[in-house]
Amino acid sequence: MRKQTKVRYKETNSPLQIQILLVLTIFFAFIVLLLAFLIFSSKQRFEQQTTMLHQRSSNNNNNNNSSMINSQPYFRLPTTIHPLHYDLKLQVFLPYREGLNFNEQNFSIHADVAIRIICLHATNRIILNAKNLKFGINDIEVQNSRNQSIPLINLYRYQHEVDEIHVVEIVLMQELLSGYDYMVAIKYQGAINDVWTGGLYKTQYSIGGVTRFLALTQLQPTDASRLLPCFDEPEMKATFQISIIHPIGTSAVSNSPVRRYRHLNSKWSQTEFEVTPVMSTYLLAIAVSDFVFKFRHCGKIEIRVWCQPAVVYDIDYALNVACRLLIYYENFFSIPYPLKKLDIFTVPELRVLAMENWGLITVRQKMMLYNQRLNSLRERRVVTDVIAHEVAHMWFGNLATMRWWNDLWLNEGFATMMGQKAADFVENTTLRMSQCFAADITLKALSSDQHTTVTQPISLKENSDRIHGQDIKIIYNKGAAVIRMVESTIGKEVFRQGLNLYLVEFAYANAEKTDFLNSFSKIFKAVDHHRDPFLDTNFSVYNFIDSWIYQRGFPLLKVRQIGNYFEISQQIFDFDNNSAFADTQWKVPVFTRENQHDEVHWLEEGKKLKLFHGSRKFVIDPNFHGYYRVEYEIDYWKLLTDHLLQKHNYFSVSTRLKLLGSLCIFLFIT
């Protein structure tokens, strides 16, 4: 039958009909193929886009070469890979002087980075940060420990502008094995940015009416990835070896001492630096300029202060202060300065006041210059305070670093407080810690913290991935004020030993709040408490600190006089009367002074405290060590006010500051 049908078909169709049918068949076949191709291409694009919008699943098969990047608003790098060492070779096209022109390469960088990594969990993906750097899949090479190349399948990019997280995902043809080292080499290009963008940025100054340019880095918090592809998170510590090719006539400075300097030709010099200690990426620093410097040796450490030539005679004070501060911190922490040198770079423009890059501090120029004939004592104090804060970071923040940005107060709160202590030492006074601390730090923190609708806790919860948008006044000032309250509670020597233990245990590593508290708890338990009945062995540093760092706001202590006793209760101090925080309570150290002896009493959450006061002019927290306000009854306010007017010297400056601050707020509210 089939044959018969076939014969009949041939017999009943003309050659013209056959040709028409053939053309139609080819046309429809073409349409079908075209549609199939378009559907396949659209599906591929759709899959690539949707994988960028969904959380990575742990069940994904490694043979799948689509993107596995987690594009949640606050992306964190996976823990499958950890960097060990970066080898960065950087050519800086900086037309620093008039007449020097690199044409289209002006204010750009050409670089190669080789990153030695260790695989912690088997994976066929390497995910790192790179922000506005130009490279493609052909610019990347991955090798195993035998120098054998591993083929690449794909390269994906993702960015989230809220926290400026830019991520690159390299997909490999084969898995990286757990416990093995690998090398990732990337050749790339980038820009020398403006000051507010960060990364490697340019700024300028004038000499004889002629503009000169310099380039330096500002990488905190996530702009190291503008300088090089890297694992740009604080916990991803590694060592760095830097080599900079820069124009003849400029100097290059970085975190480590110079290992080798040489002229390449009539246009370029090359400066190679020693390997850095293990450190976080945001502390990496580079400066290329025609600046001059002054130096001195502080023990075995060389300190240099760099500046433009016109102000070279105004940096002597800063240079000498830096040396004295190094000595102070080495003695206080009982830990030598971790590096071989310290450079301080005075910068015409910086998007922050100063930056604690390890071994290469950058500071705004106006905060570094002091001339005894031209500047005031207050301006000298600014220079001291800024350098004291940044040098403190060489230990707090650089040697021991917070694990994530939610515990930034571990860096900044301690540096702020320790900076005040060190400044007192440098100027041979106790003025800052006894008086200025309360006025410059504690009162500012209280002012920022009294509106619960806009303030924040010192420390965000551990699962918070927020980087930007934190309240700097709370992080720095409240952090420092609470830390000072801790010192006043547990005692200066216990506090100092706790800091030492913390820095020793987490040197070249990362820590979080619980690690810090654990160090103090260990020291506290080992101390003989017979001399201080208010802090017995049942005292818990954890219970004390938790409410102060995880809760917004601060307590108002309400003091009611009952015969010869004060009855003290607490409530949150809140200008906004926000009912959501009305029940907030703290474990409050109530400081008093009896017979020239400072004492600590505890106001527990939900309870009241009774204190005997006799007939004296009794003041709560006379040294202003507490992070709280005090409200007395109106009759007692009148008594204290009369005493202030008649014999104000009866009270110390700190006591008067505490009373006047609380009184002004009380009058404002009532």
TORKE-969248 format. One record per residue (C-alpha): x, y, z. Coordinates in steps of 0.001 Angstrom, whole numbers, plus 500000, padded with zeros to 6 digits. Layout:
BEGIN
XYZ
...
//
This chain:
BEGIN
500000500000500000
502764502341500780
504320501822497421
501031502294495650
500319505524497480
503762506765496694
503392506012492978
499989507634492887
501487510767494546
504118511082491905
501628510630489162
499183513313490426
501637516230491054
503180518480488445
506819519677488595
505610523212489512
503634521916492478
506653519981493695
508827523090493521
506279525190495440
505948522498498110
509726522260498452
510082526027498885
507334526090501524
508933523183503369
512313524904503464
510690528177504575
508769526570507436
511843524593508473
513818527840508631
511105529483510751
511078526524513153
514873526599513508
514864530372514024
512193530138516728
514076527329518434
517273529375518440
515518532453519841
513795530421522549
517090528765523527
518939532097523638
516195533752525658
516143530827528049
519914531097528552
519707534832529260
516730534296531546
518534531580533490
521618533759533898
519529536673535154
517335534664537495
520298532904539091
521550536377540034
518268537014541863
517975533851543923
519887532631546916
522477530033546281
521262526543547047
523589524125548784
522121521368546610
523376522870543355
525437520499541254
528972521693540614
528632520640536991
526121523457536528
528048526415535116
525374529035535745
525977531729538359
525615530752542011
526152534267543382
523876535151546252
522364538516545362
520700539229548661
521023542941549554
524067542329551766
526160539711550054
528862537855551979
531642535894550360
531367532114550795
533767530366553153
534871527780550599
538017529758549715
540414531746551901
543263533953550602
546789533374551862
548936535856549950
548625538602547321
551424539507544930
550426542854543379
552345544586540593
550896548008539851
551805550652537268
550433554083538163
549902556505535262
549979559685537341
550740562948535485
551908564476538735
553560567559537222
552925569982534411
554212568677531080
553924564998531989
551272563348529853
550338559705529370
547534560652526953
544542558305527230
546269556456530077
546316559501532366
545012558702535859
544765554976535263
546429551834536577
547613548677534814
548169545772537146
548700542072537687
547711540300540869
548490536715541820
546449535446544768
547455532271546543
544352530691548025
543489527612550031
540358525619549337
538460524862552565
535492523073550972
535489521445547540
534073523783544900
534411524654541238
533865528369541871
536079531210543024
534054534194544224
535783537457545087
535282541227544974
536207543535542108
534759547014541705
534981548823538347
538111546932537297
538490545917533658
539274542273532958
537669539371531161
537779535610531278
540881535578529071
542737537734531633
542363535096534362
544456532012534977
543950529480537765
546707526983538579
547074524129541022
550128523619543239
551903521834540352
551540524947538156
548990523193535952
546292525449534535
542644524715535317
540283525593532420
537619528238533026
533999527839531937
532467531212532669
532786534558534429
529860536285536163
529587539726537735
527135541067540290
526805544395542041
524567545806544740
524769549566545105
523232549845548604
526438548647550233
528525548942547056
529262545230546945
530712544128543611
531320540413543153
533020538342540467
532405534612540135
534880532434538249
533450529051537215
536027526292536689
535842523118534632
537000521001537568
536663521115541336
539207522644543669
540008520090546362
539668520820550062
543000521405551815
544950522288548653
546529525582547597
545848527232544243
546937530372542440
544550532870540829
546283535328538491
544372538294537040
545591540973534662
543436544090534842
543112547845534431
541484550446536650
541127554145537309
542656556634539705
539402557909541158
538198561101542796
538516561524546555
534896560617547365
534943557430545295
537911555961547123
540161553117546104
543305554628544619
542337558283544277
543939561533543176
544223564840544968
546272567951544300
548204570853545755
549980573917544354
553659574740544395
554644578130543015
551183578488541498
551556575228539575
549269572264540267
550795568970541348
548924565666541656
549398562764544021
547660559392544293
546914557446547447
544432554921548779
541329555061550963
539976551507551102
537747551271554171
535262549673554218
534938547927550820
537098549850548361
540153547604548295
538228545952545464
538615549204543503
542383548743543701
542644545013543031
540440541919542734
540440540554546273
538489538944549081
537403542292550491
536096541355553926
537829541984557289
538022538287558154
539740537389554865
543211538286556138
546329537557554094
549860538824553471
550677541273550665
553749541940548570
553467545173546616
555497546398543649
554742549837542196
555951551266538892
555636555048539169
556861558134537275
560430559313537761
560386562168540269
557826560563542562
558180558350545612
556065555309546381
555133554375549946
553196551366551210
552536549427554419
555974547785554564
559542549081554235
561115549304550784
562867546116549727
564296547403546454
564189550597544390
565415550950540813
565146553130537700
563557551259534812
564158553950532168
563992557716531748
560276557778532603
559655555091535196
560920553897538577
559982550720540408
559647550365544178
559247546907545689
558156546455549296
558671543769551894
555888541310552629
553302542679555054
552049540892558151
548739539059557875
546115541796557620
542703542781556295
542350544220552797
540916547566553955
544236548325555700
546288548044552511
547808551408551551
549714552994548679
550849556587548125
552607558002545053
553711561643545218
556564564124545068
556133564915548771
559046565406551155
559415563909554616
561066564291557999
562038561265560051
563295560105563415
564010556775565037
561925555665567969
563863552707569289
564158550357566312
561163551908564529
561662554572561867
558877557165561793
558415559459558796
555914562273558300
555273563179554642
553961566535553430
554077569016550586
557287571105550668
555591574344551759
554594572995555195
557637570889556046
558536573098559025
555126572554560631
555289568767561043
557927568533563789
555349568379566562
553428565568564848
556650563610564311
557683563859567959
554187563069569240
554014559932567086
557198558618568692
555982559253572235
552670557574571427
554392554441570141
556312554198573412
553141554688575452
551129552025573639
553959549487573684
554178549867577454
550433549951578078
549610546890575962
552903545099576777
553109544292573050
555805545747570746
554717547767567713
554107545014565134
555833546634562115
559307547874561235
558304551428560337
555498553966560561
554715556523557866
552198559324558396
550998561014555221
549497564512555380
546807564645552714
545246567728551081
541962565817550664
540612562746552428
536986561619552660
537540560838556361
539493562798558962
542221560155559128
542769556501558249
544682553888560230
546282551971557335
548776549628558951
552179551302558798
550927554143556558
548500556442558361
546819559139556276
545570562362557902
544005565532556557
546703568172556329
544951570758558521
544891568236561393
548635567532561223
550261570955561216
551323572856564322
553492575949564562
554013577276568078
554077580879566856
550945580625564727
548679577952566187
546681577750569412
546903575136572136
543544573812570965
544988573228567486
547938571434569056
545492569284570986
543741568328567722
547048567105566268
547737565062569402
544254563547569522
544169562529565860
547574560857565907
546817559193569258
543601557705567856
545203556400564662
548318554992566339
546059553159568823
544595551379565799
547979549812565049
547025547433567867
543242547799568140
541801547170564705
544945546270562795
546632543624564939
543301542329566275
540418543108563932
536652542848564227
535225539895562325
532564541941560564
531459545559560413
528640545068562934
531365545101565621
533159548186564311
532954549601567841
535638547089568862
537991549072566620
536739552607566977
535419552707570535
538712551435571931
540822553682569715
538779556698570813
539145555913574498
542795554846574312
543581557940572264
542431560096575174
544567558144577653
547607558381575413
547114562102574772
547163562697578536
550492560863578696
551994562849575821
551044566201577343
551829565072580911
548345565816582195
545170564079583315
542960566730581747
541423564616579001
540370561568580972
539270563560584039
537436566400582286
537583566536578489
536408562952577970
533042563671579566
532558566918577623
533951565870574248
532841562252574101
530249561197576688
528003564262576366
528131564085572568
527177560422572705
524268561090575075
523036563850572797
523118561533569763
521528558663571678
518531560401573251
516172559938570287
515325556232570092
513634556584566703
516878557545564978
519685556105567099
521119552584566946
522871550123569279
526665550155569456
526791546654568009
524352545308565476
523313541689565789
525788539104564498
523642538275561464
523517541885560314
525449542502557120
525086546282557140
528262548097556199
527228551638555357
524719553752557224
525980553151560758
525885556136563125
529512557170563543
528817559215566701
527356556126568355
530133553795567164
532962556128568223
531623558172571131
529120555849572783
531490552949572200
534266554847573984
531959556034576793
530682552522577514
534219551118577444
535331553781579910
532408552834582150
533620549222581995
537115550310583040
535700552313585944
533655549294587011
536241546512586902
539294548653587702
542116550067585580
544560547206586092
542027544468585342
541015546476582291
544618546802581078
545311543092581566
542081542238579757
543137544330576763
546539542663576727
545015539181576785
542571540099574025
545339541446571776
547600538452572421
544859535883571790
543640537548568581
546881538919567158
546803538721563342
543265537333563607
539652538442563909
537364538682566899
533818539553567836
532130540856570955
532075537516572771
535832537067572255
536508540476573736
534269539822576755
535809536404577287
539261537971577645
538025540293580380
536146537482582110
539303535347582290
541281538160583897
538457539150586209
538052535623587575
541775535442588344
541813538661590398
541572538787594207
538259540556594877
538459540728598673
539356544400598464
536201545262596526
532975543775597898
530954545351595080
532653543197592443
532770539671593784
533414536523591788
529704536266590908
529987539403588792
529500538636585084
531127540830582468
528767539313579878
525613540225581793
526921543706582436
527952544550578878
525202542936576797
522457545432577532
524769548371576838
525918547318573390
522778545675571996
520174548220573153
519684551689571781
519460554641574125
520564554942577746
518959554961581219
517683557879583225
518296557252586930
515455558729588955
516560559562592502
513969559875595262
514968560982598766
513457558973601645
514870560161604973
518578559401604954
518285557174601897
518178557601598176
515883555256596299
517090554882592722
515071553479589831
515616553551586073
513756554142582847
514898554779579306
515714558396578512
513812559122575322
512897562504573905
510588560743571439
508486558903574057
508610555822571857
506475553153573528
508369550406571693
511376550987573964
509584552005577172
510448548767578988
514171548840578156
516356548183581205
520084547988581894
522422546545584488
523645549915585753
526837550568587745
525927553419590089
529113555277590985
529438557131594286
532279558648596258
532545558027600003
535388559411602141
537635559977599122
536946556431597962
535100555543594765
532444552849595065
530218550928592660
526658549807593443
524409547824591126
520976548807589921
519556545609588454
516944545405585709
513435545841587090
514624546588590633
515334549601592835
518518550495594685
518673552104598149
521733554132599166
522384555772602539
523490559398602168
523278561036605604
523345564833605513
526050565328602889
525615566875599453
525396563492597803
525869563192594018
525408560130591850
528302559494589425
530469562439590568
533316561615588156
530984561271585154
532071557695584460
528535556412583894
526744556445580578
523433557715581933
521669560832583123
520479561436586695
517252563143587732
516793564280591342
513599565531592940
512993569270592651
513879570019596293
517197568230596006
517923570027592724
517414573316594578
519794572216597318
522496571238594820
521968574417592797
522352576600595884
525528574775596780
526893575266593262
526189578986593426
527677579458596890
530698577162596735
531081575621593311
534647574456594004
533210571966596468
532413569895593382
535005568741590852
534797569899587242
533429566479586238
530762566635588950
529691570107587878
529543568955584273
527383565973585242
525048568117587352
524687570938584849
524119568541581959
521405566653583813
519876569861585199
519589571469581759
517839568395580404
515557568262583459
514545571920582998
514025571408579281
511715568444579865
509729570033582694
//
